[in-house]
C-alpha cells in the first residue's frame, strides 16, 4: 500500500486528537476534585492589527475673502497709495485669519510653506534675517534672468528659490528627498553655503511649488509686493518712479508684480493615529484574587502568595497532615524559591551569595598529611620540616578590615537585604478601604484580617517577602501573571501525583530496613571472628593426573552410526 505524503503535507484540517485529550484530562481532574484545568487559554491572546489612520485635515476659514474670484487686496496703513504711506500701503495682513481656529489665531488662509522648517533655520542661525517667520502664501515672479519663488511677509517678497538663467519659468529647484550633496548644495551647487537647515527650506518650498502647478501665471492671482532693488536688473534708483522706499536699515525696495496661488491652506484638525493593536480576547493568567487597593512595592500576585503562605502556616490544611515540612517542600520546590534567598540560613553565607546550598563531609579513617613522602623516589633535599619553613613566611593581611556582611552581602552593597521596620509592612486602614471602594463592612473586615495575617507572616519570614517581590514583580504585571500561572500549574500537578499515586509507606519502610541491613552486613567493620579457609599447595603433576582420572570416569563415549542413503 502506498501513501501519498504530499497530500498529507498539504492537508489543513485541524487535528482534534489533542483537544480530545485535553478535554478528557479536564474531566478526570474535575472527577478527582482538582480544579486546575489544563488549557492554553491563559497563555495566549488574540489581537487584530489596526492600520494607521492619516490625519484629518481641514481648510482654514476664509475670513477676508482672499480666495474669492473678485477679491482685490485692500490698501493698508492710512488707506492712501502715497509714498508717505509706504510700505504699509501694501501690507498683507489680509492673508491671515485673525479669529481663533482650533486654538490658534492668525493662521494663513492661502497655501503656505511649513513654518517648522523656517523656525528651524532661524533657531540655527539667529543672526540671519534671510527667512523671516510668520510669512504666508506661495508667490513667484520675475527676478533676474529667471523666476524666483518665495512667500510674502509684511507686504515684502521673501525669496526662497533662486531664479534660473533661462527666462520666465526657470527656477533652481531641489525636489524633496534629494541628497544633501552636489549638484544641489555645496561648492559649485545651486545653493551655497550649504547647511541642513537651508536644504530643508529649499526642498519644502520646491515640493509645495511643484504641487501647486509650478510656473503658471494664468492659474495664479497677481499681487503687489515690495522686492529688493537691484541696480543691475532694475536700473537706476532715480528711474524707479514713486513706488519705492528706503527702510530704516538703508535697504532699498521697489514695488513689483508677483503671482500668488489662491489655494486654501489646511491644518491638522485631528492628528494621525499610528498602527494600533486591538485585543480581541485575553484570558487572565490566573486570578490571584480580588485586591481592592493598590499596595506599594507588592503586586497582587505577591500579596496572594504571602497570603497562602500565611494560611498554610496558620491553618495547616488537611492534606498537609499538620506537618510544616510540607509547606517547606512546597515553597522550596519552585526554582529560585525562598530557600535560595538571603535570610533563610545565616550559618551558611556561601548559600546566599552563590544561590545554592553547600554540603559538609567529615572523612573517616587515616588521612594523608603533609609529612607523606614519595617512597624510593623521595630526594633527600625535600626532607624539610614544614614548620620551619612556615616561620619565615609572614602572611599578608589587608590594610582595611573586611566589610560588614549582611546575609552574605556587603553592608554597602545595593543587593544587601534591607531590614524591615518593626511597623507593619502593609499600611492600610479601614478608612482607606471604605473611602475609595464600594465594599461592605464584612468585606472590609475580612480583608483587614488578611492584611494582619500577611503582616505577621512577613515579620516572621522576611525572606519570603523578598521572594514574592522578585517572583511576582509589581513593575511587570505580565511577568507576575506568567509566574503565578506556572506556579499554580506546578502545584496542581504535584497535588495530582500525590493524590493519585500515594506513597506506599509500609513498603518504603521495608526497603529502608533492607538497605540498612545490607549496609551493615557488608561493612568490613562487622566481619569479626571469621576464619578464612586454608588451601593446600598442589603440585602441577598431581593436578594433571587428577584431571585425567576425572575425565575418564565422568565422560561417556558416544556411538555414532553412519547411515548411508541409497
C-alpha positions in Angstrom: 0.0 0.0 0.0 1.4 3.4 -1.0 1.0 6.6 1.0 0.7 10.0 -0.7 2.8 12.1 1.7 2.4 15.2 -0.4 -1.3 15.0 0.2 -0.7 14.7 3.9 1.6 17.7 4.0 -0.9 19.9 2.1 -3.7 19.0 4.5 -5.1 21.9 6.5 -7.7 20.1 8.5 -7.4 20.8 12.2 -6.4 17.9 14.4 -8.8 17.0 17.1 -6.7 14.5 18.9 -5.0 17.0 21.3 -8.3 18.7 22.0 -9.9 15.4 22.9 -7.1 14.5 25.2 -7.2 17.9 27.0 -11.0 17.6 27.4 -10.6 14.1 28.8 -7.9 15.2 31.2 -10.1 18.1 32.4 -12.9 15.7 33.1 -10.6 13.5 35.1 -9.3 16.5 37.1 -12.9 17.5 37.9 -13.7 14.0 38.9 -10.8 13.9 41.4 -11.8 17.3 42.8 -8.8 19.1 41.2 -9.9 22.4 39.8 -6.8 23.3 37.9 -8.0 22.9 34.3 -5.4 22.2 31.6 -5.8 24.8 29.0 -3.7 27.1 26.8 -6.2 30.0 27.1 -4.3 31.6 29.8 -1.1 31.7 27.9 -2.3 33.3 24.7 -4.4 36.1 23.4 -5.7 37.1 20.0 -5.4 40.5 18.6 -6.1 42.5 15.5 -3.7 44.9 13.8 -5.4 48.2 13.0 -3.9 50.2 10.1 -2.6 53.7 10.6 -5.1 56.4 10.3 -4.0 59.5 8.4 -4.5 62.9 10.0 -7.8 64.7 9.4 -7.2 68.0 7.6 -9.5 71.0 7.4 -9.3 74.2 5.4 -8.6 77.5 7.3 -11.8 79.6 7.1 -11.6 82.4 4.5 -12.4 85.3 6.9 -11.1 88.0 4.5 -12.5 86.7 1.2 -9.0 86.3 -0.3 -10.0 83.0 -2.0 -12.9 84.7 -3.9 -12.6 85.4 -7.6 -13.3 89.1 -7.3 -11.0 89.8 -4.4 -8.9 92.9 -4.5 -6.2 93.4 -1.9 -7.1 96.4 0.3 -4.8 99.4 0.8 -3.2 99.3 4.3 -1.9 102.0 6.5 -3.9 105.2 6.2 -5.7 103.9 3.1 -3.7 106.0 0.6 -1.3 104.8 -2.1 1.2 107.5 -1.5 4.9 107.5 -0.7 4.2 108.7 2.7 2.2 105.6 3.4 4.9 103.1 2.1 5.3 100.3 2.8 2.2 99.9 4.9 0.0 100.6 1.9 0.8 97.1 0.6 0.6 95.2 3.8 -0.5 91.5 3.5 -2.5 91.2 6.8 -5.5 90.1 4.7 -3.7 86.8 4.0 -4.4 85.7 7.6 -7.4 84.7 9.7 -7.4 86.7 12.9 -10.0 84.5 14.5 -9.4 81.6 16.8 -9.2 78.5 14.6 -8.9 75.3 16.6 -7.0 77.0 19.4 -4.7 79.1 17.2 -5.2 82.6 15.6 -3.6 84.3 12.6 -3.5 81.1 10.5 -2.6 81.7 6.9 -5.7 81.5 4.7 -3.7 80.6 1.5 -1.4 77.7 1.0 1.9 78.3 2.9 5.2 76.6 3.4 5.6 74.5 6.6 6.6 77.1 9.2 8.6 74.5 11.2 11.4 74.5 8.6 11.6 78.3 8.8 11.7 78.2 12.6 14.4 75.5 12.5 16.6 77.7 10.2 16.1 80.8 12.4 16.9 78.8 15.5 20.1 77.5 13.9 21.1 81.0 12.7 19.6 83.6 15.0 21.5 86.5 13.4 20.4 85.7 9.9 17.2 87.5 8.7 17.1 85.7 5.4 13.8 83.9 6.1 11.6 85.9 8.5 9.0 83.8 10.3 5.2 84.5 10.0 5.1 84.7 6.2 2.3 83.3 4.1 1.4 82.2 0.6 3.5 80.8 -2.3 4.4 83.7 -4.7 6.6 83.7 -7.8 7.7 86.4 -10.3 10.4 87.7 -12.5 13.7 88.0 -10.6 16.9 88.5 -12.6 17.1 86.3 -15.6 14.5 83.8 -14.4 11.7 83.3 -12.0 12.1 83.5 -8.2 9.8 81.6 -5.8 9.1 82.6 -2.2 6.5 83.9 0.2 5.0 87.2 1.4 5.8 88.7 4.8 4.6 92.2 5.8 4.0 93.1 2.2 7.5 92.1 1.1 8.7 89.4 -1.2 10.9 86.8 0.6 12.8 84.8 -1.9 13.5 81.1 -1.3 14.2 79.6 -4.7 16.7 81.4 -6.8 15.8 82.3 -10.4 17.4 80.4 -13.2 19.2 81.7 -16.3 16.7 80.8 -19.0 14.0 83.4 -18.7 10.5 83.1 -17.3 9.8 79.8 -15.6 13.4 78.8 -15.0 14.0 78.3 -11.3 16.7 76.5 -9.3 14.6 73.8 -7.7 15.6 70.9 -5.4 12.9 68.2 -5.1 12.1 66.8 -1.6 14.2 63.8 -0.8 17.2 64.9 -2.8 20.6 64.0 -1.3 22.5 66.7 0.6 25.2 66.7 -2.0 26.2 68.1 -5.4 24.7 69.4 -7.6 22.2 70.7 -5.1 24.4 72.1 -2.3 28.0 72.8 -1.6 30.7 74.5 -3.6 29.5 74.8 -7.1 26.0 73.7 -6.3 22.7 75.5 -6.6 22.8 76.9 -3.1 25.8 77.9 -1.1 26.8 77.9 1.7 25.2 74.6 2.3 23.6 73.7 5.6 21.0 71.0 6.5 18.6 73.7 7.7 18.9 75.6 4.4 18.4 72.3 2.5 15.1 71.7 4.4 13.7 75.1 3.5 14.7 74.8 -0.2 13.2 71.3 -0.5 10.0 72.2 1.3 9.3 75.2 -0.9 10.2 73.2 -4.1 7.8 70.5 -3.2 5.0 72.9 -2.4 5.6 75.0 -5.5 5.6 71.9 -7.8 2.4 70.5 -6.1 0.5 73.8 -6.9 1.4 73.6 -10.6 4.8 75.4 -10.8 5.1 78.3 -13.1 1.5 79.2 -14.1 0.7 82.9 -14.1 -2.8 82.2 -15.6 -3.7 80.0 -12.7 -2.5 82.4 -10.0 -3.5 85.8 -8.7 -1.5 89.0 -9.3 -0.2 90.6 -6.1 1.9 93.7 -5.4 4.9 93.1 -3.2 8.0 95.1 -2.2 11.1 93.5 -3.7 14.8 94.3 -3.0 16.1 96.8 -5.6 18.9 95.7 -7.9 20.8 98.2 -10.0 21.8 95.5 -12.5 18.2 94.2 -13.1 16.0 97.2 -12.1 18.1 100.1 -13.4 18.9 103.4 -11.7 17.2 104.2 -8.4 16.1 107.6 -9.8 14.3 105.9 -12.7 12.0 103.8 -10.4 9.3 106.4 -10.2 7.5 106.9 -6.9 6.7 103.3 -5.9 9.8 102.8 -3.9 11.1 103.4 -0.4 14.2 103.1 1.8 13.9 101.2 5.0 15.3 102.3 8.4 18.3 100.0 7.8 19.1 101.6 4.5 17.8 98.8 2.3 16.0 99.9 -0.9 12.8 98.3 -2.2 10.7 98.8 -5.3 7.1 97.7 -5.9 6.8 94.7 -8.3 4.0 92.4 -9.5 4.1 88.8 -8.4 1.7 85.9 -8.7 0.1 84.1 -5.7 -1.7 80.8 -5.7 -5.2 81.3 -4.3 -5.4 77.8 -2.8 -6.9 77.2 0.6 -4.5 76.5 3.4 -5.2 73.5 5.6 -4.3 72.5 9.1 -4.4 69.3 11.2 -7.8 69.1 12.8 -7.2 65.5 14.1 -3.7 64.1 14.4 -2.7 60.9 12.7 -3.1 57.6 14.5 -0.3 55.1 14.2 -0.7 51.4 13.8 -2.5 50.0 16.9 -3.4 46.6 18.2 -6.8 45.7 19.4 -7.0 42.8 21.8 -9.9 40.6 20.7 -9.7 38.4 23.8 -7.2 37.9 26.6 -7.6 35.4 29.3 -6.2 36.2 32.7 -3.1 34.2 33.5 -4.6 33.0 36.8 -6.6 35.3 39.1 -4.7 35.9 42.3 -7.8 37.1 43.9 -9.6 40.4 44.3 -7.2 43.0 45.7 -9.3 46.1 46.3 -6.4 48.5 46.8 -3.0 49.3 45.4 -0.1 48.2 47.5 3.3 49.8 47.4 6.1 47.5 46.1 3.9 44.5 46.1 1.9 43.1 43.2 -1.5 41.3 43.7 0.2 38.0 42.9 2.8 38.6 45.6 0.2 39.5 48.2 -1.8 36.4 47.3 1.4 34.3 47.6 2.1 35.7 51.0 -1.5 35.2 52.0 -1.4 31.5 51.0 1.9 31.0 52.8 0.4 32.5 56.0 -2.7 30.4 55.7 -0.7 27.2 55.3 1.4 28.1 58.4 -1.7 29.1 60.4 -4.3 26.5 59.5 -2.1 23.6 58.4 -4.6 22.4 55.8 -6.0 18.9 55.8 -3.7 17.4 53.2 -0.6 18.6 55.0 -1.3 16.3 57.9 -0.3 19.1 60.2 3.3 18.8 59.1 5.2 22.1 58.5 7.7 20.2 56.3 5.1 20.0 53.6 5.0 23.8 53.3 8.8 24.0 53.3 8.9 21.5 50.5 6.2 23.4 48.6 8.0 26.7 48.8 11.4 25.2 48.0 10.1 23.3 45.0 9.9 26.5 43.0 13.1 27.4 41.1 14.7 30.3 42.9 12.4 29.9 45.9 12.8 31.2 49.4 15.4 28.6 50.2 17.9 30.4 48.0 17.1 33.9 49.1 19.1 35.8 51.7 18.0 35.5 55.3 17.0 31.8 55.3 20.2 30.3 56.8 22.6 32.8 58.3 25.0 30.0 59.2 25.9 29.4 55.5 26.8 32.7 53.8 28.0 30.8 50.7 24.5 29.8 50.0 23.4 33.4 50.0 26.0 34.7 47.6 26.1 31.8 45.1 22.4 30.8 45.2 22.9 27.2 46.2 23.5 25.1 49.2 26.8 23.8 50.5 27.5 20.4 52.0 29.9 19.3 54.7 31.6 15.9 55.0 33.7 14.5 57.7 36.2 12.0 56.4 36.8 8.7 58.1 40.0 6.7 58.5 43.6 7.7 58.2 44.3 10.7 56.1 47.4 11.8 54.1 49.3 14.5 55.9 51.9 17.0 54.7 54.6 14.6 56.0 53.9 12.0 53.4 56.8 11.2 51.1 57.3 9.6 47.7 58.9 6.4 48.8 62.0 5.4 46.8 61.7 8.5 44.6 61.8 10.9 47.5 65.0 13.0 47.3 66.7 13.9 50.4 66.7 17.6 49.5 63.0 17.6 50.0 63.1 16.4 53.6 62.3 19.8 55.0 60.4 20.5 58.2 57.2 22.3 57.1 57.0 24.1 60.5 60.5 25.6 60.0 59.5 26.7 56.5 56.4 28.5 57.7 58.3 30.5 60.3 60.0 32.6 57.5 56.7 33.4 55.8 54.7 36.3 57.1 51.1 36.2 56.0 49.7 39.3 54.2 46.8 41.0 55.9 44.6 43.6 54.2 45.1 47.2 55.3 41.4 47.6 55.8 39.2 45.2 57.7 36.7 43.2 55.7 33.3 44.9 55.3 30.4 44.0 57.4 28.3 41.2 55.9 24.5 41.1 55.9 23.2 37.8 54.8 26.1 37.1 52.5 26.3 40.7 51.0 28.5 43.6 51.9 26.7 46.2 54.1 27.3 48.9 51.4 26.0 46.7 48.6 22.7 47.6 46.9 22.0 43.9 46.9 22.1 43.6 50.6 18.6 43.0 52.1 17.1 45.9 53.9 16.0 45.4 57.5 12.2 45.6 57.8 10.8 48.2 60.1 9.0 46.8 63.1 5.9 48.6 61.9 3.5 46.6 59.7 4.8 46.4 56.1 1.3 46.8 54.5 -0.1 50.0 55.9 -3.8 50.0 55.0 -6.6 51.1 57.3 -10.3 50.6 57.2 -10.7 54.2 56.2 -8.7 53.6 53.1 -10.9 50.8 52.0 -14.2 52.5 52.8 -13.2 55.8 51.2 -12.2 54.7 47.8 -14.1 51.4 47.3 -17.6 50.2 47.4 -17.1 47.4 50.0 -19.4 46.1 52.6 -18.4 46.1 56.3 -18.0 42.3 56.1 -15.7 42.5 53.1 -13.6 45.2 54.8 -13.3 43.1 57.9 -12.2 40.0 56.0 -9.6 42.0 54.0 -8.2 43.6 57.2 -7.8 40.2 58.7 -5.9 39.1 55.6 -3.6 42.1 55.9 -2.9 41.4 59.6 -2.2 37.8 58.8 0.2 38.7 56.0 2.0 41.3 58.1 2.5 38.8 60.9 3.9 36.3 58.4 6.3 38.9 56.9 7.6 39.8 60.3 8.5 36.2 61.0 9.6 35.4 57.4 11.2 38.5 55.8 13.0 36.4 53.1 9.6 35.3 51.8 8.7 39.0 51.2 11.8 39.4 49.1 10.9 36.3 47.2 7.4 37.4 46.5 8.6 40.8 45.3 11.1 39.3 42.9 9.0 36.3 41.7 5.9 38.5 41.1 7.3 42.0 40.3 4.9 44.8 40.6 6.6 46.8 37.7 6.0 43.9 35.3 2.4 42.7 35.6 2.7 40.4 32.6 5.7 38.5 34.2 3.9 38.4 37.5 0.9 36.7 35.9 3.0 34.3 34.0 4.9 33.2 37.0 1.7 32.9 39.0 0.1 30.7 36.4 3.2 28.5 36.1 3.4 28.1 39.9 -0.3 27.2 40.2 0.0 24.6 37.4 3.1 23.0 39.1 1.4 22.9 42.4 -1.7 21.3 40.9 0.4 18.6 39.1 2.2 17.8 42.3 -1.1 17.6 44.2 -2.5 15.3 41.5 0.5 13.0 41.6 0.4 12.8 45.4 -3.3 12.0 45.4 -3.4 9.6 42.5 -0.1 7.9 43.2 0.3 7.9 47.0 3.5 6.7 48.5 3.4 3.2 50.0 4.8 4.0 53.3 4.9 0.4 54.5 6.9 -0.8 51.5 9.1 2.2 51.7 10.0 1.4 55.4 10.7 -2.2 54.5 13.1 -1.1 51.7 14.9 1.2 54.0 15.2 -1.6 56.6 16.6 -4.0 54.0 19.1 -1.4 52.7 20.2 -0.7 56.2 20.8 -4.3 56.9 22.7 -4.8 53.7 24.9 -1.9 54.5 25.6 -3.3 57.9 26.3 -6.8 56.7 28.7 -5.6 54.0 30.6 -3.3 56.3 34.1 -4.7 56.9 33.9 -3.5 60.5 31.3 -6.1 61.2 33.4 -9.0 60.0 34.7 -10.2 63.3 36.0 -13.8 64.1 35.6 -15.1 60.6 38.1 -17.9 59.8 39.3 -18.0 56.3 39.8 -21.5 54.7 43.3 -22.7 54.2 44.3 -24.1 50.8 47.0 -26.8 50.4 49.5 -26.3 47.8 49.0 -28.9 45.0 51.8 -30.0 42.6 51.1 -29.4 38.9 51.7 -33.2 38.0 49.2 -34.3 40.7 46.7 -31.8 39.3 47.0 -33.1 35.8 46.7 -36.7 37.0 43.6 -36.0 39.0 42.1 -34.2 36.0 42.7 -37.2 33.7 41.1 -39.6 36.2 38.1 -37.3 36.5 37.7 -37.1 32.7 37.9 -40.9 32.3 35.2 -41.6 34.7 32.8 -38.7 34.0 32.9 -38.6 30.2 30.9 -41.3 28.4 31.7 -42.4 24.8 29.3 -41.6 22.1 28.4 -44.2 19.4 28.0 -42.6 16.0 26.3 -44.7 13.4 26.8 -43.7 9.8 23.7 -44.1 7.7 24.1 -44.0 4.0 21.1 -43.1 1.9 20.8 -45.3 -1.1 
